[in-house]
Amino acid sequence: MSSGAETIFLVAAMAEFITGMLGNGFIVLVNCIDWVKSQKLSAADCILTSLALSRITLLWISLVDYFLMVLWPHFYAIDKLAKLIAIFWVLCNHLATWFATCLSIFYLFKIANFSHPCFAWLRRRTGKVLLVLLLGSLFFLILKLVLIDLFNGFWIKVDNIHERNSTWSPGVSETLYLNSLMVSNFIYVIPFLLSLSSLLLLFLSLMRHTSNVQMNSSSSDFRIEAHKRAMKIVLSFLLLFILHFSSVVLTGWCFLVVQKQQANLAVMLTWTIFPSGHSFILILGNSKLRQTALGLLRHLNCHLKKGET
């Protein structure tokens, strides 16, 4: 790979890393300051803070992974180092995915309104429902970590073969890759379906609530805006999650089939779009974070204007 392409890749990776650290770091800082002042933290702020912390760690691991792949690729031949990076990446990615899923479900129970007794029962126990989801996700995390040994040894073997300019049976490599892909789909399809269900139920609740508002001749209703804001956050999570997961799948596919480092690294850059970009959507969708961010921007703008005079 040319040095120019490597430089462009690392600069782009650093830009995504800094962007993600600013967004997620802002969420953690604001909520921590609020927690110190009030000595309490709401359920939504607790989920947001946990999500931001997991994404900060994920961004650091991804950055280390990028630099190792470009500058010191031979380190991936070290079995223990490759396993360590894979374990931490899977752990942080798993936590970030499930915290975002819990946030979607939290918005559903907080904003949506259905008369069904099952929904009402779950709504009264929102905290317990979210706790059960997080504890249940540990089963899938353990399953993923156990399978890392199988799949990680496969990637190391492929990498060593590529270094020797050898070829491996396409049928064997694609079969092993498809097996790992099936496991990944099975593990991540559950949080995706839960968030998708939350989005659909929020939409149904919005339709019913809008109809009631029109029948009562109400000119405006804040719950309509709350529905729309929550739907935008959940929809953005789903779209970015699809992009994130597709990039992970395509990275392995490019490594096996295309066997060009340029294509592999280009696809890898989309990994961090999810943890970096979604943080700013969360800031805009949260009134406290949005007002704090606007106040900070106004303060910086005034400070810059004073510096120019």
PASEBA-1860 file (N, C-alpha, C; in nm, 3 decimals):
! residues 309
1> MSSGAETI> 0.084/-0.119/0.000/0.000/0.000/0.000/0.087/0.124/0.000 ~ 0.056/0.225/-0.081/0.138/0.344/-0.093/0.133/0.426/0.035 ~ 0.243/0.500/0.060/0.250/0.582/0.181/0.145/0.692/0.180 ~ 0.113/0.744/0.059/0.010/0.848/0.050/-0.126/0.797/0.091 ~ -0.161/0.677/0.047/-0.289/0.618/0.085/-0.293/0.588/0.234 ~ -0.181/0.543/0.289/-0.175/0.516/0.433/-0.195/0.644/0.512 ~ -0.132/0.752/0.467/-0.145/0.880/0.537/-0.289/0.929/0.534 ~ -0.352/0.919/0.417/-0.492/0.963/0.405/-0.582/0.882/0.497
9> FLVAAMAE> -0.559/0.751/0.502/-0.639/0.665/0.587/-0.623/0.703/0.734 ~ -0.499/0.721/0.780/-0.474/0.753/0.920/-0.528/0.891/0.957 ~ -0.518/0.988/0.864/-0.573/1.122/0.890/-0.725/1.114/0.903 ~ -0.789/1.038/0.813/-0.934/1.022/0.821/-0.974/0.950/0.949 ~ -0.896/0.850/0.989/-0.926/0.777/1.112/-0.912/0.868/1.234 ~ -0.810/0.953/1.235/-0.792/1.047/1.345/-0.905/1.149/1.349 ~ -0.951/1.194/1.232/-1.062/1.290/1.228/-1.190/1.229/1.286 ~ -1.219/1.105/1.248/-1.337/1.037/1.303/-1.321/1.014/1.453
17> FITGMLGN> -1.201/0.981/1.495/-1.175/0.958/1.637/-1.197/1.085/1.718 ~ -1.143/1.198/1.671/-1.157/1.324/1.743/-1.304/1.368/1.747 ~ -1.373/1.351/1.635/-1.515/1.386/1.631/-1.595/1.305/1.731 ~ -1.571/1.175/1.733/-1.641/1.088/1.827/-1.608/1.118/1.972 ~ -1.482/1.151/2.000/-1.443/1.183/2.137/-1.508/1.313/2.183 ~ -1.520/1.410/2.093/-1.585/1.536/2.130/-1.732/1.515/2.164 ~ -1.803/1.440/2.077/-1.945/1.417/2.100/-1.973/1.334/2.223 ~ -1.908/1.218/2.234/-1.931/1.130/2.348/-1.873/1.188/2.477
25> GFIVLVNC> -1.759/1.254/2.467/-1.700/1.317/2.585/-1.788/1.428/2.639 ~ -1.854/1.501/2.549/-1.946/1.607/2.592/-2.064/1.549/2.669 ~ -2.119/1.438/2.621/-2.231/1.373/2.690/-2.190/1.329/2.831 ~ -2.074/1.266/2.842/-2.026/1.219/2.972/-2.000/1.337/3.066 ~ -1.936/1.442/3.015/-1.901/1.556/3.098/-2.024/1.627/3.152 ~ -2.121/1.654/3.065/-2.243/1.724/3.107/-2.320/1.644/3.211 ~ -2.336/1.514/3.186/-2.412/1.432/3.281/-2.338/1.413/3.413 ~ -2.206/1.404/3.407/-2.129/1.391/3.532/-2.137/1.519/3.615
33> IDWVKSQK> -2.129/1.635/3.550/-2.141/1.761/3.621/-2.281/1.773/3.682 ~ -2.382/1.735/3.606/-2.519/1.739/3.657/-2.538/1.643/3.774 ~ -2.472/1.527/3.767/-2.481/1.429/3.876/-2.415/1.482/4.003 ~ -2.300/1.549/3.988/-2.230/1.605/4.104/-2.313/1.716/4.169 ~ -2.379/1.799/4.085/-2.457/1.910/4.138/-2.585/1.863/4.207 ~ -2.657/1.772/4.145/-2.788/1.730/4.197/-2.782/1.601/4.279 ~ -2.668/1.533/4.277/-2.652/1.406/4.348/-2.747/1.297/4.300 ~ -2.798/1.312/4.179/-2.883/1.208/4.120/-2.873/1.216/3.969
41> LSAADCIL> -2.906/1.105/3.907/-2.898/1.095/3.761/-3.021/1.019/3.712 ~ -3.093/1.078/3.618/-3.213/1.015/3.565/-3.177/0.888/3.489 ~ -3.279/0.805/3.463/-3.255/0.680/3.391/-3.202/0.706/3.251 ~ -3.260/0.806/3.184/-3.215/0.839/3.048/-3.070/0.887/3.048 ~ -3.035/0.973/3.143/-2.897/1.023/3.151/-2.801/0.911/3.186 ~ -2.844/0.818/3.269/-2.758/0.704/3.305/-2.730/0.617/3.183 ~ -2.833/0.592/3.102/-2.814/0.513/2.981/-2.725/0.587/2.882 ~ -2.749/0.717/2.865/-2.669/0.798/2.773/-2.522/0.799/2.815
49> TSLALSRI> -2.497/0.814/2.945/-2.358/0.817/2.993/-2.290/0.683/2.971 ~ -2.359/0.575/3.002/-2.302/0.441/2.981/-2.275/0.417/2.833 ~ -2.368/0.460/2.749/-2.350/0.445/2.604/-2.230/0.524/2.555 ~ -2.216/0.647/2.603/-2.104/0.731/2.560/-1.970/0.674/2.607 ~ -1.965/0.623/2.731/-1.841/0.564/2.783/-1.800/0.441/2.703 ~ -1.897/0.357/2.670/-1.864/0.237/2.591/-1.815/0.276/2.452 ~ -1.871/0.381/2.396/-1.827/0.425/2.263/-1.691/0.493/2.267 ~ -1.661/0.562/2.375/-1.528/0.621/2.388/-1.422/0.511/2.389
57> TLLWISLV> -1.447/0.406/2.466/-1.354/0.293/2.469/-1.346/0.226/2.333 ~ -1.459/0.212/2.266/-1.461/0.151/2.133/-1.381/0.233/2.033 ~ -1.388/0.365/2.043/-1.312/0.451/1.952/-1.161/0.436/1.975 ~ -1.121/0.425/2.102/-0.979/0.405/2.132/-0.928/0.273/2.076 ~ -1.006/0.168/2.095/-0.966/0.037/2.044/-0.959/0.037/1.892 ~ -1.057/0.101/1.827/-1.057/0.108/1.681/-0.936/0.185/1.630 ~ -0.900/0.293/1.701/-0.784/0.372/1.659/-0.656/0.290/1.669 ~ -0.641/0.218/1.779/-0.524/0.130/1.795/-0.522/0.025/1.685
65> DYFLMVLW> -0.638/-0.030/1.655/-0.649/-0.132/1.550/-0.608/-0.074/1.415 ~ -0.649/0.048/1.384/-0.613/0.112/1.257/-0.461/0.129/1.245 ~ -0.399/0.181/1.350/-0.255/0.207/1.345/-0.175/0.077/1.336 ~ -0.221/-0.024/1.409/-0.152/-0.152/1.399/-0.163/-0.212/1.260 ~ -0.280/-0.201/1.199/-0.300/-0.260/1.067/-0.218/-0.190/0.960 ~ -0.197/-0.060/0.975/-0.125/0.016/0.873/0.026/0.016/0.899 ~ 0.065/0.043/1.024/0.207/0.063/1.053/0.278/-0.064/1.099 ~ 0.209/-0.147/1.175/0.273/-0.268/1.229/0.183/-0.389/1.207
73> PHFYAIDK> 0.153/-0.426/1.084/0.061/-0.539/1.058/0.114/-0.673/1.107 ~ 0.247/-0.684/1.119/0.304/-0.813/1.163/0.264/-0.847/1.307 ~ 0.219/-0.746/1.386/0.177/-0.774/1.523/0.054/-0.863/1.527 ~ -0.024/-0.866/1.418/-0.144/-0.948/1.417/-0.111/-1.097/1.408 ~ 0.016/-1.128/1.379/0.058/-1.268/1.383/0.077/-1.317/1.526 ~ 0.080/-1.223/1.622/0.090/-1.260/1.764/-0.049/-1.297/1.813 ~ -0.067/-1.421/1.846/-0.200/-1.473/1.879/-0.261/-1.401/1.999 ~ -0.186/-1.381/2.105/-0.240/-1.320/2.226/-0.281/-1.175/2.202
81> LAKLIAIF> -0.203/-1.099/2.127/-0.236/-0.960/2.100/-0.362/-0.950/2.014 ~ -0.372/-1.034/1.912/-0.490/-1.033/1.826/-0.615/-1.069/1.905 ~ -0.605/-1.168/1.993/-0.720/-1.206/2.075/-0.759/-1.095/2.171 ~ -0.660/-1.028/2.229/-0.688/-0.920/2.324/-0.763/-0.807/2.257 ~ -0.717/-0.766/2.140/-0.785/-0.659/2.067/-0.926/-0.701/2.027 ~ -0.940/-0.825/1.981/-1.071/-0.875/1.940/-1.168/-0.880/2.058 ~ -1.120/-0.923/2.173/-1.207/-0.934/2.291/-1.255/-0.796/2.335 ~ -1.164/-0.700/2.345/-1.203/-0.566/2.388/-1.296/-0.499/2.286
89> WVLCNHLA> -1.269/-0.521/2.157/-1.355/-0.461/2.055/-1.495/-0.518/2.060 ~ -1.505/-0.650/2.071/-1.637/-0.715/2.079/-1.711/-0.672/2.205 ~ -1.640/-0.663/2.318/-1.702/-0.623/2.444/-1.761/-0.482/2.435 ~ -1.681/-0.387/2.388/-1.728/-0.248/2.380/-1.837/-0.231/2.274 ~ -1.822/-0.298/2.162/-1.924/-0.289/2.057/-2.055/-0.351/2.105 ~ -2.046/-0.461/2.178/-2.165/-0.526/2.232/-2.237/-0.435/2.332 ~ -2.161/-0.376/2.423/-2.221/-0.287/2.523/-2.282/-0.164/2.458 ~ -2.213/-0.105/2.362/-2.266/0.013/2.294/-2.396/-0.019/2.221
97> TWFATCLS> -2.402/-0.135/2.157/-2.523/-0.175/2.085/-2.640/-0.194/2.180 ~ -2.617/-0.260/2.292/-2.728/-0.288/2.384/-2.768/-0.166/2.464 ~ -2.675/-0.077/2.497/-2.713/0.047/2.564/-2.799/0.134/2.471 ~ -2.765/0.138/2.343/-2.846/0.212/2.246/-2.984/0.148/2.231 ~ -2.989/0.016/2.236/-3.118/-0.054/2.231/-3.202/-0.023/2.353 ~ -3.140/-0.023/2.470/-3.212/0.013/2.593/-3.264/0.156/2.587 ~ -3.188/0.244/2.526/-3.233/0.383/2.511/-3.357/0.389/2.422 ~ -3.360/0.312/2.316/-3.477/0.307/2.228/-3.600/0.258/2.303
105> IFYLFKIA> -3.582/0.152/2.382/-3.694/0.096/2.459/-3.739/0.194/2.568 ~ -3.643/0.264/2.628/-3.677/0.363/2.730/-3.764/0.474/2.670 ~ -3.727/0.523/2.552/-3.809/0.626/2.487/-3.948/0.574/2.455 ~ -3.957/0.447/2.418/-4.088/0.387/2.389/-4.178/0.391/2.511 ~ -4.128/0.343/2.626/-4.210/0.338/2.746/-4.238/0.477/2.804 ~ -4.147/0.570/2.781/-4.165/0.703/2.837/-4.262/0.788/2.755 ~ -4.264/0.770/2.624/-4.339/0.860/2.537/-4.465/0.795/2.482 ~ -4.456/0.670/2.437/-4.571/0.605/2.374/-4.682/0.582/2.477
113> NFSHPCFA> -4.804/0.573/2.427/-4.920/0.554/2.515/-5.016/0.453/2.451 ~ -5.022/0.335/2.511/-5.113/0.230/2.466/-5.196/0.183/2.586 ~ -5.319/0.145/2.557/-5.409/0.101/2.663/-5.398/-0.048/2.694 ~ -5.317/-0.118/2.619/-5.305/-0.263/2.642/-5.245/-0.288/2.781 ~ -5.304/-0.381/2.859/-5.254/-0.404/2.996/-5.110/-0.454/3.001 ~ -5.068/-0.528/2.899/-4.929/-0.577/2.897/-4.831/-0.461/2.885 ~ -4.864/-0.365/2.797/-4.777/-0.248/2.781/-4.774/-0.165/2.909 ~ -4.891/-0.148/2.970/-4.898/-0.071/3.095/-4.816/-0.139/3.205
121> WLRRRTGK> -4.822/-0.273/3.211/-4.747/-0.347/3.311/-4.597/-0.331/3.290 ~ -4.552/-0.340/3.165/-4.410/-0.323/3.135/-4.366/-0.179/3.158 ~ -4.454/-0.085/3.129/-4.420/0.056/3.146/-4.394/0.090/3.293 ~ -4.473/0.031/3.382/-4.453/0.056/3.525/-4.322/-0.006/3.576 ~ -4.270/-0.099/3.502/-4.147/-0.169/3.542/-4.036/-0.146/3.439 ~ -4.027/-0.024/3.389/-3.928/0.007/3.285/-3.785/-0.023/3.331 ~ -3.752/0.017/3.452/-3.617/-0.006/3.503/-3.582/-0.154/3.510 ~ -3.677/-0.235/3.557/-3.652/-0.379/3.565/-3.643/-0.442/3.427
129> VLLVLLLG> -3.725/-0.393/3.334/-3.720/-0.445/3.196/-3.583/-0.419/3.134 ~ -3.532/-0.298/3.151/-3.401/-0.265/3.095/-3.290/-0.346/3.162 ~ -3.303/-0.367/3.293/-3.202/-0.447/3.365/-3.202/-0.591/3.315 ~ -3.320/-0.646/3.293/-3.330/-0.783/3.241/-3.269/-0.793/3.102 ~ -3.291/-0.692/3.019/-3.234/-0.692/2.884/-3.082/-0.690/2.889 ~ -3.026/-0.607/2.976/-2.880/-0.599/2.986/-2.821/-0.729/3.040 ~ -2.887/-0.787/3.140/-2.838/-0.914/3.194/-2.852/-1.025/3.091 ~ -2.963/-1.023/3.015/-2.980/-1.124/2.911/-2.878/-1.110/2.799
137> SLFFLILK> -2.835/-0.986/2.774/-2.736/-0.966/2.668/-2.601/-1.027/2.704 ~ -2.577/-1.049/2.834/-2.450/-1.110/2.876/-2.435/-1.251/2.819 ~ -2.547/-1.321/2.802/-2.540/-1.455/2.744/-2.482/-1.450/2.603 ~ -2.531/-1.354/2.523/-2.481/-1.341/2.386/-2.336/-1.292/2.384 ~ -2.300/-1.210/2.484/-2.162/-1.164/2.493/-2.069/-1.281/2.522 ~ -2.107/-1.366/2.616/-2.024/-1.483/2.649/-2.011/-1.575/2.528 ~ -2.122/-1.594/2.455/-2.118/-1.677/2.335/-2.022/-1.619/2.232 ~ -2.027/-1.489/2.214/-1.939/-1.424/2.117/-1.793/-1.439/2.158
145> LVLIDLFN> -1.763/-1.419/2.286/-1.626/-1.428/2.333/-1.571/-1.570/2.321 ~ -1.656/-1.669/2.345/-1.613/-1.808/2.331/-1.575/-1.839/2.187 ~ -1.653/-1.784/2.093/-1.629/-1.811/1.952/-1.510/-1.732/1.895 ~ -1.461/-1.634/1.971/-1.348/-1.554/1.923/-1.227/-1.643/1.898 ~ -1.203/-1.740/1.986/-1.088/-1.830/1.969/-1.094/-1.904/1.835 ~ -1.213/-1.945/1.796/-1.227/-2.019/1.669/-1.203/-1.928/1.550 ~ -1.271/-1.814/1.548/-1.262/-1.727/1.433/-1.132/-1.647/1.428 ~ -1.079/-1.612/1.547/-0.955/-1.536/1.549/-0.839/-1.619/1.495
153> GFWIKVDN> -0.836/-1.748/1.530/-0.733/-1.834/1.474/-0.744/-1.846/1.324 ~ -0.865/-1.842/1.274/-0.886/-1.846/1.130/-0.829/-1.723/1.061 ~ -0.856/-1.603/1.118/-0.805/-1.479/1.055/-0.653/-1.474/1.059 ~ -0.593/-1.520/1.169/-0.447/-1.520/1.179/-0.386/-1.613/1.074 ~ -0.449/-1.727/1.054/-0.399/-1.822/0.955/-0.409/-1.763/0.815 ~ -0.520/-1.697/0.785/-0.535/-1.633/0.655/-0.431/-1.524/0.636 ~ -0.405/-1.445/0.741/-0.307/-1.337/0.732/-0.168/-1.392/0.706 ~ -0.132/-1.499/0.774/-0.001/-1.559/0.753/0.013/-1.615/0.611
161> IHERNSTW> -0.095/-1.670/0.559/-0.091/-1.724/0.423/-0.074/-1.611/0.321 ~ -0.144/-1.499/0.346/-0.130/-1.385/0.255/0.012/-1.330/0.255 ~ 0.076/-1.330/0.375/0.212/-1.279/0.384/0.310/-1.368/0.305 ~ 0.279/-1.496/0.294/0.366/-1.586/0.218/0.327/-1.591/0.070 ~ 0.234/-1.501/0.031/0.188/-1.495/-0.109/0.133/-1.630/-0.156 ~ 0.069/-1.699/-0.064/0.009/-1.827/-0.097/-0.139/-1.810/-0.119 ~ -0.202/-1.916/-0.160/-0.347/-1.914/-0.179/-0.409/-2.022/-0.094 ~ -0.528/-1.996/-0.050/-0.601/-2.092/0.031/-0.728/-2.129/-0.042
169> SPGVSETL> -0.779/-2.244/-0.016/-0.899/-2.290/-0.083/-1.013/-2.191/-0.062 ~ -1.069/-2.130/-0.169/-1.177/-2.035/-0.153/-1.297/-2.095/-0.082 ~ -1.323/-2.224/-0.109/-1.438/-2.287/-0.044/-1.422/-2.294/0.106 ~ -1.300/-2.327/0.152/-1.275/-2.337/0.296/-1.286/-2.201/0.362 ~ -1.222/-2.098/0.303/-1.222/-1.965/0.363/-1.362/-1.906/0.366 ~ -1.437/-1.919/0.256/-1.572/-1.862/0.251/-1.666/-1.936/0.345 ~ -1.647/-2.066/0.360/-1.732/-2.142/0.453/-1.711/-2.097/0.596 ~ -1.584/-2.083/0.637/-1.556/-2.037/0.772/-1.605/-1.894/0.793
177> YLNSLMVS> -1.589/-1.812/0.690/-1.635/-1.674/0.702/-1.787/-1.667/0.715 ~ -1.858/-1.747/0.638/-2.005/-1.748/0.645/-2.052/-1.800/0.781 ~ -1.976/-1.894/0.839/-2.012/-1.941/0.973/-2.001/-1.829/1.076 ~ -1.893/-1.753/1.069/-1.879/-1.640/1.162/-1.984/-1.534/1.136 ~ -2.021/-1.514/1.009/-2.124/-1.417/0.975/-2.259/-1.457/1.030 ~ -2.292/-1.586/1.025/-2.419/-1.634/1.078/-2.428/-1.611/1.228 ~ -2.317/-1.635/1.298/-2.316/-1.614/1.443/-2.335/-1.467/1.475 ~ -2.266/-1.380/1.402/-2.278/-1.236/1.424/-2.421/-1.189/1.397
185> NFIYVIPF> -2.481/-1.241/1.291/-2.619/-1.204/1.261/-2.713/-1.248/1.372 ~ -2.691/-1.368/1.422/-2.777/-1.419/1.529/-2.765/-1.334/1.654 ~ -2.646/-1.289/1.686/-2.624/-1.213/1.809/-2.681/-1.073/1.798 ~ -2.663/-1.006/1.684/-2.703/-0.867/1.671/-2.843/-0.847/1.615 ~ -2.908/-0.954/1.571/-3.042/-0.939/1.517/-3.142/-0.906/1.627 ~ -3.115/-0.951/1.750/-3.210/-0.928/1.860/-3.216/-0.780/1.899 ~ -3.104/-0.711/1.926/-3.115/-0.567/1.955/-3.170/-0.487/1.838 ~ -3.139/-0.531/1.716/-3.193/-0.461/1.598/-3.345/-0.472/1.594
193> LLSLSSLL> -3.398/-0.593/1.617/-3.543/-0.613/1.613/-3.612/-0.540/1.729 ~ -3.548/-0.536/1.844/-3.606/-0.463/1.957/-3.616/-0.314/1.927 ~ -3.511/-0.257/1.869/-3.514/-0.115/1.834/-3.613/-0.089/1.721 ~ -3.619/-0.179/1.625/-3.715/-0.164/1.515/-3.858/-0.170/1.569 ~ -3.885/-0.261/1.661/-4.018/-0.270/1.722/-4.051/-0.141/1.798 ~ -3.952/-0.086/1.868/-3.974/0.040/1.939/-4.011/0.152/1.843 ~ -3.942/0.156/1.729/-3.971/0.259/1.629/-4.113/0.244/1.574 ~ -4.152/0.122/1.542/-4.286/0.099/1.487/-4.394/0.132/1.590
201> LLFLSLMR> -4.374/0.094/1.714/-4.473/0.124/1.818/-4.480/0.274/1.845 ~ -4.368/0.343/1.839/-4.369/0.489/1.853/-4.448/0.553/1.739 ~ -4.431/0.500/1.620/-4.505/0.552/1.505/-4.655/0.530/1.522 ~ -4.695/0.411/1.566/-4.836/0.383/1.588/-4.892/0.473/1.698 ~ -4.816/0.493/1.804/-4.860/0.580/1.912/-4.875/0.725/1.862 ~ -4.781/0.767/1.777/-4.789/0.902/1.722/-4.914/0.919/1.636 ~ -4.945/0.820/1.553/-5.064/0.828/1.468/-5.191/0.837/1.552 ~ -5.199/0.755/1.656/-5.318/0.758/1.741/-5.328/0.890/1.816
209> HTSNVQMN> -5.215/0.937/1.866/-5.217/1.062/1.943/-5.250/1.181/1.852 ~ -5.196/1.181/1.731/-5.227/1.290/1.637/-5.375/1.291/1.603 ~ -5.433/1.175/1.585/-5.576/1.165/1.556/-5.660/1.218/1.672 ~ -5.618/1.188/1.795/-5.692/1.238/1.911/-5.681/1.389/1.923 ~ -5.563/1.442/1.893/-5.544/1.587/1.899/-5.632/1.657/1.797 ~ -5.640/1.604/1.676/-5.724/1.664/1.572/-5.871/1.656/1.607 ~ -5.913/1.545/1.666/-6.053/1.532/1.706/-6.090/1.629/1.817 ~ -5.994/1.658/1.904/-6.020/1.751/2.014/-5.993/1.895/1.977
217> SSSSDFRI> -5.954/1.918/1.848/-5.930/2.053/1.796/-5.818/2.125/1.871 ~ -5.718/2.049/1.912/-5.603/2.111/1.979/-5.508/2.167/1.875 ~ -5.460/2.286/1.899/-5.372/2.351/1.801/-5.232/2.293/1.804 ~ -5.186/2.252/1.922/-5.051/2.197/1.935/-5.047/2.103/2.054 ~ -4.952/2.016/2.052/-4.936/1.920/2.160/-4.788/1.885/2.169 ~ -4.730/1.903/2.288/-4.586/1.877/2.304/-4.554/1.730/2.288 ~ -4.651/1.641/2.312/-4.626/1.498/2.300/-4.601/1.457/2.155 ~ -4.659/1.532/2.062/-4.634/1.502/1.920/-4.486/1.527/1.888
225> EAHKRAMK> -4.433/1.638/1.936/-4.291/1.668/1.914/-4.202/1.567/1.986 ~ -4.245/1.523/2.104/-4.167/1.422/2.177/-4.163/1.291/2.100 ~ -4.277/1.253/2.042/-4.281/1.132/1.959/-4.185/1.144/1.841 ~ -4.193/1.257/1.772/-4.110/1.276/1.653/-3.962/1.277/1.687 ~ -3.927/1.341/1.798/-3.787/1.348/1.838/-3.735/1.208/1.873 ~ -3.814/1.132/1.947/-3.772/0.997/1.983/-3.760/0.907/1.860 ~ -3.854/0.922/1.765/-3.849/0.842/1.644/-3.724/0.873/1.562 ~ -3.685/0.999/1.557/-3.564/1.037/1.483/-3.441/0.973/1.545
233> IVLSFLLL> -3.435/0.971/1.678/-3.320/0.913/1.746/-3.313/0.763/1.721 ~ -3.427/0.695/1.735/-3.429/0.549/1.714/-3.400/0.516/1.568 ~ -3.458/0.593/1.475/-3.435/0.568/1.332/-3.289/0.590/1.296 ~ -3.228/0.694/1.350/-3.086/0.719/1.323/-3.000/0.606/1.376 ~ -3.037/0.552/1.493/-2.963/0.439/1.548/-2.972/0.318/1.455 ~ -3.092/0.290/1.405/-3.110/0.174/1.317/-3.031/0.189/1.188 ~ -3.036/0.307/1.127/-2.966/0.328/1.001/-2.814/0.320/1.019 ~ -2.764/0.384/1.124/-2.620/0.380/1.149/-2.576/0.241/1.194
241> FILHFSSV> -2.662/0.170/1.264/-2.630/0.033/1.305/-2.616/-0.057/1.182 ~ -2.707/-0.041/1.086/-2.698/-0.119/0.962/-2.568/-0.088/0.890 ~ -2.532/0.041/0.882/-2.406/0.080/0.818/-2.287/0.022/0.892 ~ -2.291/0.028/1.023/-2.181/-0.022/1.105/-2.163/-0.173/1.088 ~ -2.273/-0.246/1.099/-2.265/-0.391/1.088/-2.225/-0.432/0.946 ~ -2.276/-0.362/0.845/-2.240/-0.394/0.707/-2.092/-0.373/0.683 ~ -2.035/-0.268/0.743/-1.892/-0.243/0.726/-1.808/-0.352/0.789 ~ -1.852/-0.403/0.904/-1.780/-0.513/0.968/-1.783/-0.637/0.879
249> VLTGWCFL> -1.900/-0.665/0.823/-1.914/-0.781/0.734/-1.829/-0.762/0.608 ~ -1.835/-0.643/0.548/-1.762/-0.617/0.425/-1.611/-0.618/0.446 ~ -1.567/-0.581/0.567/-1.423/-0.583/0.594/-1.368/-0.724/0.582 ~ -1.436/-0.819/0.643/-1.392/-0.958/0.631/-1.404/-1.011/0.490 ~ -1.509/-0.968/0.420/-1.529/-1.012/0.282/-1.419/-0.959/0.190 ~ -1.383/-0.831/0.208/-1.276/-0.773/0.127/-1.143/-0.841/0.156 ~ -1.122/-0.877/0.282/-0.997/-0.941/0.320/-0.984/-1.078/0.256 ~ -1.097/-1.148/0.244/-1.094/-1.283/0.190/-1.100/-1.286/0.038
257> VVQKQQAN> -1.192/-1.209/-0.019/-1.221/-1.219/-0.162/-1.141/-1.117/-0.243 ~ -1.152/-0.989/-0.207/-1.084/-0.883/-0.284/-0.934/-0.889/-0.262 ~ -0.895/-0.911/-0.134/-0.754/-0.923/-0.096/-0.673/-0.800/-0.137 ~ -0.735/-0.682/-0.118/-0.666/-0.555/-0.140/-0.678/-0.473/-0.014 ~ -0.561/-0.432/0.038/-0.562/-0.360/0.165/-0.632/-0.225/0.153 ~ -0.622/-0.160/0.033/-0.688/-0.031/0.015/-0.838/-0.043/0.036 ~ -0.899/-0.145/-0.026/-1.043/-0.164/-0.012/-1.079/-0.200/0.132 ~ -0.997/-0.281/0.194/-1.023/-0.322/0.331/-1.020/-0.204/0.427
265> LAVMLTWT> -0.920/-0.118/0.415/-0.907/-0.004/0.504/-1.016/0.101/0.477 ~ -1.054/0.116/0.350/-1.161/0.211/0.316/-1.292/0.170/0.382 ~ -1.321/0.041/0.382/-1.444/-0.007/0.446/-1.433/0.006/0.597 ~ -1.314/-0.014/0.652/-1.295/-0.006/0.797/-1.325/0.132/0.851 ~ -1.308/0.235/0.769/-1.335/0.371/0.815/-1.481/0.392/0.854 ~ -1.569/0.312/0.796/-1.711/0.327/0.829/-1.746/0.267/0.965 ~ -1.654/0.193/1.026/-1.679/0.140/1.159/-1.713/0.251/1.258 ~ -1.633/0.357/1.255/-1.643/0.460/1.358/-1.745/0.568/1.325
273> IFPSGHSF> -1.812/0.560/1.209/-1.918/0.656/1.180/-2.032/0.639/1.280 ~ -2.061/0.515/1.316/-2.171/0.488/1.410/-2.143/0.546/1.549 ~ -2.033/0.509/1.616/-2.010/0.565/1.750/-1.978/0.713/1.750 ~ -1.929/0.766/1.637/-1.895/0.909/1.632/-2.016/0.995/1.596 ~ -2.083/0.960/1.487/-2.193/1.044/1.438/-2.318/1.038/1.523 ~ -2.349/0.920/1.577/-2.473/0.906/1.653/-2.472/0.989/1.781 ~ -2.354/1.017/1.835/-2.347/1.095/1.959/-2.403/1.235/1.938 ~ -2.380/1.296/1.823/-2.432/1.430/1.797/-2.583/1.428/1.775
281> ILILGNSK> -2.634/1.321/1.720/-2.780/1.307/1.707/-2.843/1.296/1.845 ~ -2.778/1.224/1.936/-2.828/1.214/2.072/-2.825/1.349/2.143 ~ -2.722/1.427/2.117/-2.713/1.561/2.178/-2.826/1.650/2.129 ~ -2.852/1.648/2.000/-2.959/1.730/1.943/-3.097/1.682/1.991 ~ -3.112/1.554/2.018/-3.241/1.501/2.060/-3.269/1.514/2.208 ~ -3.168/1.550/2.287/-3.185/1.566/2.431/-3.186/1.715/2.465 ~ -3.293/1.762/2.530/-3.309/1.906/2.554/-3.196/1.961/2.642 ~ -3.159/1.887/2.747/-3.053/1.936/2.836/-2.919/1.945/2.764
289> LRQTALGL> -2.884/1.840/2.690/-2.758/1.840/2.617/-2.759/1.944/2.506 ~ -2.872/1.959/2.438/-2.882/2.055/2.328/-2.866/2.198/2.380 ~ -2.933/2.232/2.490/-2.923/2.366/2.546/-2.782/2.395/2.598 ~ -2.721/2.295/2.659/-2.583/2.313/2.707/-2.487/2.335/2.592 ~ -2.505/2.257/2.484/-2.419/2.272/2.367/-2.436/2.409/2.302 ~ -2.561/2.455/2.290/-2.587/2.587/2.232/-2.527/2.698/2.318 ~ -2.540/2.682/2.451/-2.481/2.781/2.541/-2.329/2.783/2.530 ~ -2.268/2.665/2.515/-2.123/2.658/2.500/-2.079/2.722/2.369
297> LRHLNCHL> -2.153/2.697/2.261/-2.119/2.757/2.132/-2.133/2.910/2.136 ~ -2.238/2.959/2.203/-2.254/3.105/2.216/-2.139/3.165/2.296 ~ -2.099/3.094/2.402/-1.987/3.143/2.483/-1.858/3.148/2.403 ~ -1.833/3.044/2.325/-1.711/3.041/2.242/-1.716/3.148/2.134 ~ -1.835/3.171/2.078/-1.850/3.273/1.976/-1.822/3.413/2.032 ~ -1.876/3.439/2.151/-1.851/3.568/2.215/-1.703/3.585/2.250 ~ -1.642/3.477/2.296/-1.499/3.482/2.332/-1.413/3.509/2.209 ~ -1.450/3.448/2.096/-1.375/3.471/1.972/-1.392/3.614/1.922
305> KKGET> -1.514/3.666/1.934/-1.538/3.804/1.891/-1.460/3.904/1.977 ~ -1.452/3.876/2.108/-1.373/3.964/2.195/-1.225/3.957/2.161 ~ -1.180/3.838/2.121/-1.040/3.825/2.085/-1.003/3.897/1.957 ~ -1.101/3.912/1.866/-1.075/3.982/1.741/-1.070/4.133/1.757 ~ -1.142/4.184/1.860/-1.145/4.329/1.881/-1.025/4.377/1.961
END
